[in-house]
Amino acid sequence: MSRKPWQRDLLLAVDDPRSLVAFAKASGMRPGTAASRLRLAREALALQLRRRR
């Protein structure tokens, strides 16, 4: 499973709720959309890490 570039960018950019809102604004998306995509990116990363065991 390959990660999409936006997943990597989002995971690296966001470390608290304020940075999520800042990332959303800088990316031209709504904060709710960014939050949803962050959840998807975290799930994809967790799946990839579980597969490495």
Protein Blocks (a to p, Z undefined) as FASTA:
>chain_A
ZZdfklmmmmmmpcbfklmmmmmmmnopafklmmmmmmmmmmmmmmmmmmmZZ
